Amino acid sequence: MIGKIQAVTTRPPVFSAAAPTGDTGRSPLAAAWLYSVAAMVVAMVVVGGATRLTGSGLSITQWKPLLGALPPLSDAAWADVFHRYQATSQYHLVNRGMTLAGFKPIFWWEWTHRLLGRGLGLVFAAPFVALIITRRLPARLIPACVILLVLGGLQGLVGWWMVESGLDGRVLVAPERLATHLGLALLLLGALVWTGMDAAAGALSPQRRRHDGWKVAGGFFAGGVYLQCLMGALVAGNQAGLLNSDWPMMSGKVIPGDYWQGGLWATLAHGVAAVQFNHRLLAYALSVFALALVFISLRSARAGDDIRDLCLLIGGVVFMQVVLGVATLFSVVALPIALLHQLTAAILFTSAVALTWRAQRI
């Protein structure tokens, strides 16, 4: 399939000094803006991971989209926030006896995560309006940017929906809601990168749109990485990384004995051994897929430099991600290693999206 790919005739520049001309022009300013917002999404993913790993996600028990931007500014305000946290199951079952001084660090993690979300909305919305007014955003990209704005707003709602699941009767948020929250963030990240590349390269002529091998391969790989990230969220939500910390076996077995939990949903979403085992299996499959992409791109003279470079990048990031995954297990989810593992996952997904986008320009 990939061997039938046509040769790359031209390489659309990532940036151009020229101002956009109608719907077919490039907008380097819009591309820089979208890439900057994408970088903020990656930062949110990493800070969100730190918030979860430090047990901070349930420290703020109210959702105030506007007023919540201000932290407690008085002793009375701090006492009120802490008192609300003391009413949660997490406090009673995990952190009973925690002092206000011990509470403040977990509060600041969650507050920073939410502040980044508010800042991301501002960094997107204000330039969006300005680019439209100054006619620096091609009209063909406006609908896509509106969708991005809606996705960003929806992410805030889903974030609160996730937090709410852990406030009553649980000490952690529901794993499936955590996976939904991360999945929506990755959709937003991929859409930002795709739209940014469109803004940088200009409109694509309908005559050049082809469903060739590289586009299909890139799409399947990006989908696999996306699914793997969701599985990683289930591992995190079930704290499955704290158990079965050996590798390549799981507690000395190829298939964990406690894989089946009596039901499909209970196994796939809440089975501690199952979610980690599934995460490992898909990691192996994606590693083979990445090696195939590298091998075929190097052997095919028709792949082109852009495709080849992206495949080599993906191969290197996959190797690093496997090493970090094993290191995360061996360290029993040490914070720096786990966060680097999550960051590398975002980079890998972004690279797969870039490969898929580039393939349509062959």
Buried (B, 14 or more C-beta within 10 A) or exposed (E): EBEEBEEBEEEBEEBBEEEBEEEEBBBBBBBBBBBBBBBBBBBBBBBBBBBBBBBBBBBBBEBEBEEBEEBBEEEEEBEEBBEBBBEBBBBEEEBEEBEBEEBBEBBBBBBBBBBBBBBBBEBBBEBBEEBEEEEBBBEBBEEBBEEBBEBBBEBBEBBBBBBBBBBEEBBBBBBBBBBBBBBBBBBBBBBBBBBBBBBBBBBBEEEEEBEBBBBBBBBEBBEBBBBBBBBBBBBBBBBBBEBBBEEEEBEEBEEBEBBEBEEEEEBBBBBBBBBBBBBBEBBEEBBEBBBBBBEBBEEBEBBBEBBBBBBBBBBBBBEBBBEBBBBBBEBEBEEEBBBBBBBBBBBBBBBBBBBBBBBBBB
